[in-house]
Amino acid sequence: MTIMTKPLVIAALMALPGLSYAAENATHDHVGATYHAVRLETDYGRTKSADTASWDIDAWIGGDTHKLKLISEGELTDGDIEHAEVWGLYSRNIATFWDGQIGVRYDAEPKGHTYLTVGVEGLAPYFFETGAHLFMRDDGAVSARLRQENEWLLTNRLIMQPYAEVNLNAREDALTGLGTGLTSAEIGVQTRYEFSRRFAPYIDLRYERKFGNTADFARSNGEKPESLSLNAGIRWLF
């Protein structure tokens, strides 16, 4: 499975720079029309003991019914990559405000693995943007992730975006430092000022914690099972 899926991920990354933001002024998607957008967030900050930086890329191309999504996110601590993942997803509208998704996720760090990915993404009641995905690793291990976020308009340009994410794992894996059940969670709030939709500096306050055996693995490796970070960054739309 790994051999077959890595070329798909590489092709997705090669296509990423060619995407551009073109649907900003569109009021609706015409039948047969194709739009595309890229959101890039990069930030830098410091915890109690280390410098941290992260990136988050979300790109798509398609129309109302069918889209190709390319996602990458990762984090560096003191210049070393802690984790880095790339997703390539086919996304199809299955209900009002909801898309079903299937594709692959490749984790370059830690311990490079490829995952078959299925899930849904959409708008839950009270305008909670929601993503729920199930992953099957190339060795058969199963895990899941749920993420929700919302946007509160303090003014037309000043926006507060609280978010929460939980990760679950079905099989203990000492090599990757994962226990079973709820392995980790994070909550945070991003506050940004949109000079325009294309450019918005922000600050991000985030608390992360590991649980159960996952926390024990972290302690045995000399790591703390929880962290609080304050990062400053910029959001771009292309």
C-alpha positions, 0 to 999 in steps of 0.5 A: 500500500505504501508503494502505491500511495506515495506517488499520489502524495508526491503528485499532489504536492507538485500540483499545490503551487499551481493553485490560486485563490479565484472564488472570492467574489463568487456568490454561488457555484455554477453547474460545470464551473471549476474553482480553486483556493489555497489557504496557508498559515505559518506561525512561530512561538515559544513554549517554556523550554523550546522554540516552535513553528508550524504550518497548515496548508489547505488547498482545493480545486473543483465545484459544488459536487466534486473536489480534490483536496490537498492538505499538509500540516506539521510542527518544528521544535528547536528546528527539528520536525516533530511531525509532518503529514500530507493528505490527498482527498477526493471530496464529494458533496453528500448532503447540504453543507457536508462532503464525504471524503476518501484518499490517503494521508502520508506521515513523513514524521514520525516513523513514516507511514501511509494511511487509507483515509475516509471521513466527512467534512462540513458545517454542524449546527451553530456553524461549527466547521467539523472534520471527522476522519478514520485512518487505516495505516499500512500495517493495519492499525486504525485511528481516528481524528475529530476537529471542530472550529468556529468563527466569532466576528468581533468586528468586520475585520477582527475575528476570533476562531476557537478550535478543538481536536481529539485523536484516538487510536485502536492499537498500542504502538510503542514505536510511535509512542501511541497508546489506546483510546484517547491519545491526545487532544488540543484546544486553542483560539486563533485571533486574527485581523483581516486587512483583506481576505488574502492577508491576515496576521494572527496570534494563536494560543494552544494547549495540548495534552497526551493521555493514558499510555501515550502520556507514559511513552512521552514521559519515558522519552523525557518529554512533557505530556502537556504544553501551552504555546503562544504563536504569532503568524500570518494567514494567506489566501491565494 
